[in-house]
Amino acid sequence: MDRIFAWDDRRGQVVYRIPGHTHKNGREDSDLSPVWLPTDASELPEGVSVDDLRKVTVEE
């Protein structure tokens, strides 16, 4: 499963999503309803830095 990483500008942290994945709580990650999950910058692919990420605002 390919992860898409972004920077949550509300919380100031790296987040990721897995498009098409259905989570344990039943939520499906889609482009219309993305499920952003927190992660650490150390999880970014090689050669990608926090400065390279697009900014998103993750809702509560």
Rosetta blueprint (number, residue, H / E / L):
1 M L
2 D L
3 R L
4 I E
5 F E
6 A E
7 W E
8 D E
9 D L
10 R L
11 R L
12 G L
13 Q E
14 V E
15 V E
16 Y E
17 R E
18 I L
19 P L
20 G L
21 H L
22 T E
23 H L
24 K L
25 N L
26 G L
27 R L
28 E E
29 D L
30 S L
31 D L
32 L L
33 S L
34 P L
35 V L
36 W L
37 L E
38 P E
39 T L
40 D L
41 A H
42 S H
43 E H
44 L L
45 P L
46 E L
47 G L
48 V L
49 S L
50 V H
51 D H
52 D H
53 L L
54 R L
55 K E
56 V E
57 T L
58 V L
59 E L
60 E L
